Amino acid sequence: MAAEPERGLNTVGTQPTDAPRTLSPAIEAARAAIVDLGPRVALAKIEELQRQYPDDADLPATLALAELGCGEVERAQRRIHELLAGNPGVGAFAVASDLAVFQNQSDRSAQMLQRAQAMDPDHWLTLRATATRALMDNDTEAAKRAVSRSLELYPRDREAMRILVMVHRLANDEAAESAILDSPPEWFAGTTQHYRGRFHRAYSRRDIKAAEAEARNAVAASSGRDAQAWADLAAALLHVNKHDESEQCARHALDINPRQANALNTLASLAIRRGDIRAASRLRRQAADAIPALRGQQHLYVANEALRRGDLRRAEAAFRDAERSGPSVAARSARLGLAQTFLAFGQWDRARAELDRAIAADGLSDALRTVRMQILEHEGKTAEAEQDLIALTEGATPYAGALAAAIVMWHQRGRDDQVAHLAAYALRRLPGTASDLADMVMALSGAGRSEDARKLFEAAERMHPSDEALRLMAVGLAASDGRAGHFRYEMLRLPREVRRRLLGPGLLLRPWFWRALLQSLLRKKRP
C-alpha cells in the first residue's frame, strides 16, 4: 500500500513504505538496553556498542537520546552539538529536535524536525521526535499517526506502545486505551511500560489504590531501574498519606534521574504538608529548572497552593500562566482547573465560559463532564444534566470526581436507590483522593444518610490519617459537637502551617468560627 499524504508526516526525501524495517544489530541492542535496563544503565552498554560498531551512524544519536532520558542533559547537548557540527545524519536532527522540545525552544524544534523528516520521515528517531513534538503541541492526531507508523515499521516496540496508550488517554479515547491495557499483546503484557500505562489510567480516574498497585508493579517489572516508575509510586503514596515511603520513592527516582521533575514536586508537596514552606519553594524551583519545557506544570502547583489558601486571584493568574507556558498537558490541566475553580467559587458565567473553551480545545473528559453536569443543573437544563450524571456514574467504576455532586443530584431527584448505590460503592472502594472522600461525606450527610457519612468519614480517616481536608472536617465536626476538649485535640492534630492559617489574624472573620462558638454556647445553656 502506498504512503498517503494524510499521515501528516513530511514525505520529502526517502519515501515511506509499509514493510517493517530492519535495524542494525547495534541499534537493536541499544534500543533493547534503553527499554530493558533503563537509560542510565544503558549508557555503558551503548558506549560499548560504539566501540564495537564505530561506523554505525545512528549510535551516537541513540546515546544522546539515552543521556536525555536519564537527565544527563549537558552531556547530551554537547554530543548533539558535535554531531550537528560534523556531517549530521537523520538521527542527529531528530534528537536535536527532542532536545529543543526539552528546552522549550519551539522554533528550534520545528527546524530540526523538518530537517530530519526531509532526510527520512520513517526513521525510528524521526517518528519518535514527530510524536514528541506533536504531543507538546496538543496535536494528538499527529502524535497517533507518528507512533502508529512507528509500530508498523518497528514492531514490538514497548516504548512506542506506551506512547500510543498515552495519546489515546489525552484524546479521551478510553475504549482504545483500555483495549491495549486490558488485552495487551504478549510482548507488551507485564512490562514496565504496560504497568505505567495502567497506573496513569487509574490515576486519571482518581482510583488511587489501583494506581498505587500499578506503580508498584511498574517498579518491580523494571527491577527498580525506571525513574518515572519510582516517581509515579511516590505520587500515589503521597495521596494515601504514606509520607515516609513516598519520600523514599521520590529520592530513588532522583538517584536514577536527578532531573525527575515529578519526584521533585512530590518532595515539595511533602515539605508543604510538614510545614516547611522554604524547602517547598526551593524544590519547586529545582523542578522548574529540571525540565524547562515543563515550567507550566510548576504554575499548576502554585495555583493549587493558592486555592488551598482561598486566594482566587492568585490561583487564576497561575492557571493562566500554566496555559501560556505549556506543554499541552499542563495547558489542558490549567483549562480544567479554571473551570473547576470558578465553579467552586460560584462564578457560574465564568465557569461556563472556561468550560466551553476547554471542551473546544481538549474534548470532553470525565472531569470536564462533571463540571458541565453541575453547570447544566444550575441553568435548569435538568434533562441534559441527567444525561451527564448517568454517563459518569453508570457502570462498574463511576468517576470518583463526580460522586459527591452525583449524590446531591440523585437526592434532589428523589432517587434514594441511586444514592444508596453510590454510598455502597464509596464505602466499598473508598475511591478518589482524600478531598473527594471529604466531599462525599458532606454529600451523604446532606442527603440524610448520616450513618453512611459517618462510616465513610471514619474509613477515610483510617486511609488518610494526616490529610488536611479530612483533618479540617474533623475540626468542624468537633466544633459542631460543642466539646472544647475534642475541638482542641483536633486542632492540635492539624499540620502546623494549616493551624497557623486557621488561627491567624483572620480567625475572627471566619464564619465557621462564629458558628461553632454560637453552637457551643447554646449547648451549654441546655439543661
N, C-alpha and C positions, 0 to 999 in steps of 0.2 A: 504494500500500500504506500502510495507516495506521500511525502510530507505535506502537511496542509498549513497554509499561512495562518489560519486562525489559532494555531497552537500558541501564538503570542511570543514566539522566540525569533530572534533575528536569524534569518536563513542565508545571510550573505556569507560567502566563503564555502567551507565544507558543507555539503548538503546532508540533511538528516536522513537516516534510514531507520527501518523498524526492526532490523535484525540485531539481536543482542551483541554488544561489543565485547571483544576480548582484551582485557587489561594485561599489562606486562606482569610477570611473576613478582617483580619488586613492588609494584603498586598494589597488587592483590595482597601481598604480605603486609605492606604499610597500612592499608585500609583496615585489614583484619586486626592489626595491632592496636590501632586507634579505638576500634569498637570493642575489642575483647579486653584490652589491658587498660584502657583509658588514655587520654592524650599525654599525660605526664610520663607514665611508664613507657608509653610507645616512643618517646623521643629517642631513647637509647637504641631501640630496635631500628628505627628509621635511619639514624645516623650510621648504624652498622650496615644497613642495606645500601646506603650511599657509597660506602667503601667497596661493597661487593659489586655494585652496578653503577660505576661512575658516569656512564653515558646515558643513564635513564633521565630524560629531560624533566619528567614530572616529579621526581623525588624531592628536589629542593622546595618546590611549591607545596608538596604534601607535608614536608617537615614544618614549613611556615604555618600551615593550617593547624597542625598539632600544637605548635607553640601558642598560637592564638587560643586554642581550646583549653589550655591549662594556665592561661593568664600570663605567659611569658611574652607580653606584647612588645617590649623593647627589642627582644631577640628577633621576633617575627618581623618587626618593622625594618630592622637592619637587613635581614635576609631578603625581604621583598625589594628593598631599595637596591641591593646588589643585583638581583635578578632583572629588575627593570633597567638598570644601567648597562647591562650587557646585551645579550641577544635574547630578549624575553620571548617565551613561548606562551601558549594559551593559558597554562596553569598559573603563570606569574600574574597575568592580568586579572584572572578570576579571583585569586587570593588577595590581590591588591584591592579589588572591589570589596571583599569581605572585611579587610582591614579598614577601609574608608567607612563602611557601614558601622563598624565598631566605634570609630572615632566621630561618628555623627557628621561625616562630610558627604552630604548627599550628592553634590555635583561631581566630586571626585569619584564616588562610587559608580555613578552613571557612566562616566567617561571610561573607567577601567572595564566595566561590564560590557560596554559596547565594543571595546577592542577585543575582549575575549570571545564574544558572540560572533564577531566578524571572522575570527580565525577558526572557530569550531563551536557552533551553538550546542552540539550534543556531547561535548567533552564533560566528563563527570564533575569536574570542578566548575565548569561554566554553568551547568544546570543547578548545582548547589548554590552558587553565587546568585543566580537568577531568582531562585526561590527565596533566598535570604533577603535580597533587595525588595522583592515583591511583598514579603511579609512586613518589612519596615514601612512600606507604602500603603499597607492595609489593602493590598490587591490580592485577595485570597484566590480569585480565579486564576490569575497569572501564576501564583505560587503553586496551585494544584496542577496546572498544566506542566510546569517545570519538574516538579517532583514525580508526577506520574510518568513523564517521559524518562526520567532517570531510572525508575523502576522497570520500565520496558527494556531499556538498553543495558542496565546493570542490575540484573535480578538478584534477589535475596540480600538486598542492602538494608540492614536493620535500621540504620540511622535515617535513610530516606523514608522508610515506612513510618518511623516515629514522627518525622516532619509532616508526612501526609495526614497522620492522625491529628496533629496539632492544627493543620489547615482546616480539616473538617470541623474541628471544635470552634475555631474562630469564625467559620462560615455558618455556625449554628446548625450544622448538618449532623444532628445526633444519630440518625439512622446509619449514615456512612461511618461515623466514628465508632459506634457500637459494633457494626458489622466486623470491623477489623479487631477491636479489642476483645469481643466476646467469642469470635470464631477465627482466631488468627491462623495464618499459615504456619506449618510446623517449624519453619526456620526462624519465626518471629516469637512464637509462644514461649513464655517463661524466661525471656531475656530481660536485661535491664531496661531496654527501650520499651518493651511491652508493658512492664510494670510502671514505668514512668508515665506512659500514656494513660494507664488506668488510674494512677494517682491524680493526674490533672483532671480527669473526668470526675472523679469523686470529689475533689477539692472544689471544682466549679459548681457542683451540685450541693456543696456545703455539707457533704456527708463526711465529717472529719474523722470518725472512727474508721471508715473504709479507707480514707486517704492515708491515715497512719499505717494501716496494714499493708497497703500497696507500696508505700515508701519503704517500709522495712523489707519487703520482698525485693525492691529495686536495689537496695544496699547489698542485700545478700547475694543477688544474682551477679552483681559487679565485683563481688569479693571485697567490697569496701573501697573500690578504686574510683568510683564515679562521684565527683564533687557535687554535681547537681542532685544526685540521689540523696546524698547526705543533707544538702540544703533543703530539699523537699521534706525530708523527715523532720528536720529542725522546725520548719514552719508548721507542720501538722502537730508536733508535740507542743509548740507554743500555744496552739488553740485549745489543747486539752490540759493546759497549765502544768505540764511536766517540765518545769523550767530548767532544772539542772541537766536533765538529759537533752533537752533542746539545745542548751548552750554547748554541751559536749559535741553534739552532731554538727552544729554550726562551725565549731572550731576544727572538726575533722575535715569539713568541706574546704575551709581556708588553708589547711595544711596542704591539700591537694592543689587548690587553685586560690592563691591569695587575692585574686580579683573577683571572687564569687560574691556578687553584689547581694543576692538573696540571703546568703548567710550573714553578711554584714548587717543587713536590715533586720534580720531576726535578732541578732545581738543588740541592736539599737532598741528594738521593741522590748526586749528583756530588761534593758537598762531603764527604760521608762517605767516599767512595772515595778522595778526596785527603787524608783525614786531618784535615780542618778541621771538627771537631765543633761549634765555636762558631758558625760560619757555617751549618752544617746546622740547628742549633737555631733560629737566627734565621729562616731560610727556612721551617721548619716552622710557626713561629708566624705568619708572614706568610700562609702558605697557610690556616691555620685561621681567621684573621681575614678572609681574602678573601671566603669564602663561608660564612657561619655554618651553613648547612644541611648543609655537608659536613664538619663537625667530626669526625664519626665516621671519616671517611677518615684523618684525622691520627692517630687512635688505632691504626688499622691499621699505619701506618708505625712507630709506637712499638713495636707488637707484633712486627713483623718485625725491627726492630733488636734487640729483646730476644732473639729467637730466634737471631740471629747470634752473640750472646754466650752462648747456652745458658742464659738466665735464664727458666726456665719460669714461675715465679710472676709475674714482671712481664709476660710475654707474655700469660698467661691474663687478667690484670687488664685489660690494654689491649684485648684482643679483646672482653671483656665490656663495656667502656666504649664500644667502637665499635658493638656491637649495640644498646646502650641509646640512643646518640646518634643513630643513623641517618645518612643516609637509608636506604631499603630496600637499595640496592646495597651500602652499607658493612655493613649488618646481615647480608646474605647472605654476604659475604666473611668476616665475623667468625665466623659459624657454621661455615663451611667450614674456616677457619683453626683453630678449636678442635678439630674432629675430626681434622684432619691433624696438629696438634701433639701431641695425646695418643697418636695412632698412632705418630708418630716417637719418642716417649719410652717406648713400650711399655706405656702405661697403657690396656690393652685395654677394660676395662669403661667407663672414662670416654669413650674414643673411640667405643664403640658407642652410649652414651647421647647424645653430641653428634651423631653421625651420624643417629640416628633423629629427633632434634629438627630437624636441618637439612633432612632429606628431607620431614618433615611440613610445614615452613614454606615450603620453596623448590622442592620437587620434586626429581627425580633428574637431576642434571647429570653430565657425564663425570667431573668432579673428585670428586664425591661417590660415583659408581660405583666409582672407583679405590680410595677408602677402604673402601667396602663389600666389594669383592673381597678385599682383604687381611684384613679382619676375619673374613669368612666362611672364608677359608683357615685362619686361626688357630683358629677354632672347630670345625674339622674338617668343615665343610659344603662339601666339595670340589666336588660337582656344581654347587651354586649359585654357588660362586666361579668355576667354569669358564664358566658362562653369562655372567657379567660380563666375564671375561677375553676371551672370543670377541667380545662386543659392542664392547669397547674397542679390539681390535687387528685385527679383520677389516676389509676394505675398503681403498681406495687410500690413505687418510690415517688411520692409527692415532692415537689420542690420545697426544700426546707425554708428558704427565704420568704415563701408565700404563706406559710402555715398560720402565722398569727393573724394576718389580715383575712385569710380564708375562714378561720374560726369565727371571727367577728361577723363576716358577711353571711355565713351559713346560719349563724344565730339570729341575725336580723331577718332572715327569710323563714325562720321557724323550723329549720331543718336540723332538729336535735340529733337525728340519726347520723348526719354528716359530721356534726360537732363531736359526737361520741366516737365516730370512726377516726377522726384526726387526733382526738385526745388519746385514744388507744395506741395509735401509731407513734405519737410523740413519746408516750411512756415506754413503749417497747423499744424504740430505736434511739431516743434522745438525739434527734437529727440536728444538723446545723451547728452554728457557733454558740458560745455562751449567751451572747446578746440575742440570738434567735430564740433560745430557750426562755430567756427572761421575757421576751415579748409574748411568747406562747403562754407563759404563766399568767401574765396580765390579761390576755385574751380569754383564757379559760375562766379566770376569776370573773371577768365582765360578763361571760356567758352563763354565769350561775353554777359553774362546775367547780366549786371551791375545793372539793376533795381531790379532784384530778389536778387542780392547780397546786395544791399543797404537795401532793406526791411528786409532781414534775419538778417543783422547786427543790425539794429535798434530794431528788435524784440528780438534778443539775448541779447542786452544791457539792455532792459527792464526786461528780465527774470533773467539776471545775472549782476546786476548793478555794482558789485565790483570785477568781475572776472579778474584775472591778464592777461589771454590770450586776452580777449576782450579789456582790457584797453591798452595793448601793441599794438593791432591792431588799436585802436583809435589814439594812438600816431603816428603810422606810417602813417595813413591817414591824420592826421593833418600836419605832416611834408611834405607829398607829395603835400598838398594844398598850401604850402608856406606861411601860415598865422602864424606869430610868436606868436600872442596872443592866437590863438586856440591851437597851439603846447604847449605853456606854461601852458595853462589851463589843457590840457590832461595829461601833465607830473605831475602836482600837484595832480591829481586825483589818480595817481598810489600809491599803498601801499609803505610806507617809505622804506622797505627793498628792494623792487623791484627798486625803484627810485635810491637808493644808488648803486645797482649793475649797473644800466644803466649809471649813471653819475660818476662812479668811475674812477680810473686811466686808465682803458682800453677803455674809451669812444672814444678816437681818433683812436683806432684800429678797431672800429666797422664800417663795410661798409655802414650800413644803415644811420649812422650819416653823412658821406661824401655825400652820395646820396641825402639825404634830404637838406643838405646845398647847394649843387650844384643846385638842383631844385629851391630852394628859390632864389638864386642869378639870375638864368635865368629868373624867373618870374619878378623880379624887373627890369630887363633890357628891358622887353617888353614894347612897347609904350602904 
